[in-house]
Amino acid sequence: MNENLFTTFENSIKDQNRIFIQTPDGISYRYCDMLSLSGQYANILDTLGVKKGDRVAVQVEKSPQVLFLYLACLRIGAIYLPLNTDYTSREVHYFLNDARPTIAICKPSSLEAFENIARETGVKSVLTLNNDNTGSFIELSDKEDSSFSTVAVKNDDLAAILYTSGTTGVSKGAMLSHENLRSNALTLAQYWHFSEDDILLHPLPIFHTHGLFVATNTILLSGASMILQPKFDIEQLIKLMPTATTMMGVPTHYLRLLASKEFTKEATENMRLFISGSAPLSPETHKDFYHLTGHKILERYGMTETNMNTSNPYDGERVPGTVGYALPNVDVRISDPKTGVPLDQGEVGVIEVRGPNVFQGYWKMPEKTAAEFRDDGFFITGDLGQIDEKGYISIVGREKDLIISGGLNIYPAEVEAILDAVTGVIESAVIGLPHPDFGEAVTAVVAGIESEKLNESIIREQLAKELAKFKVPKRVIFVDSLLRNTMGKIQKKVMREQYQDLYKS
Ligand code: AMP
């Protein structure tokens, strides 16, 4: 039996003439276009020598073509490897060297850098794809047939690798199988009542689990439509809302909507559901949104490694400040982070999950994978949480010092490593501080020698050369020395308290 996720998508099409993707400027692609374009792109990959199990690395701007490319990878049995468009060449080098893809597809403006990296990492060909449906990849499609016989794969075969940041600064490639993605999308489509009548507002990036899998796979399994915004644009989003029925966003999107004068109850009248995830949605935002629009945002919780684990209910009470119940077929428990012993109801501990949604492990890192699973198959998420008497789960913090700014993850250790290499910096600590817009703002605390060559803008400029923009600290605080405890550990928690009002104006 063919257990290819694409075959499930194909079997879920209700009407081939139904629109799958529309763009804000009026271009639309029907399900029949999805079938022919993904077939054509799969034929290109075949011509380029991509085989089942090969990786295809992609760092391009958001466009419908990127989703057809993702689907083409599924069809040929290749492993799709999307990269955040903000990553610098230094970062891309690490990913390509680690994943060793057969081909890489990039923006035309990064071609030279990619070709250099490709030579050093054994990538066979580099092609370009622009967000206006041009590029060397698209040029090849004229020569290719649109019919393609989808390659048979098994449930556990890999569909994608998504890199997460690592606490030690080393990114880990989370390996996701066809069944991991399928089981979660089927659950979500049903849990959130998606049908072919839905039109999803899609303002999210498509290199991340939220925009790529939660949004796109759920729509494909429902035979529904989506409006793909090239970039989050608040005015455009509000204008499009009356033509849509649902939206998936990060808390920052909901904050921005609330801050806009154009956003009214009338704009939301055609909408049946607003979903939030990737970072904590504050109870205030949830309540403000309800007061303005009458809609209770549905908050859910997941991560790259596990897909979605919990969700507030569709019909029942959506409790602000919680991430709802464990999803059907997903086991969630709270354990003592050190001993792994399951804790009693109400106690705070590390959230652990088990189910068909949980990934296959980290690419080429068997020890790291083993360390993050319990013997009975539960994955240790690293998030701290508790479960109340009704089964609602809330996240109380992160075990590690992950920073989430605007829905994107930043691990301090990676930023610190580069900061410490700046001339004049003695040592540094990178922390997340509450920020009204981004949720958290990356902030550097630096102990350095007194020098004209060292100030906030110099440091930020230097870091911007090495790091994606979202990881560059918004502010740099200079101190004589970093706060440490008697064991020599830097006291980040105390620092966060000390500077908690930095972005409050
Ligand atoms: P990522 O792998 O980028 O999707 O990030 C996963 C992390 O985002 C989780 O481990 C959580 O720390 C955080 N996260 C996701 N959804 C929520 C949520 N609804 N509330 C709080 N944190 C969340």
Boltz pocket constraint, residues with backbone or C-beta under 6 A from the ligand:
constraints:
  - pocket:
      binder: B
      contacts: [[A, 164], [A, 209], [A, 276], [A, 277], [A, 278], [A, 279], [A, 280], [A, 281], [A, 299], [A, 300], [A, 301], [A, 302], [A, 303], [A, 304], [A, 305], [A, 323], [A, 381], [A, 383], [A, 395], [A, 398], [A, 404], [A, 407], [A, 409]]
      max_distance: 6.0
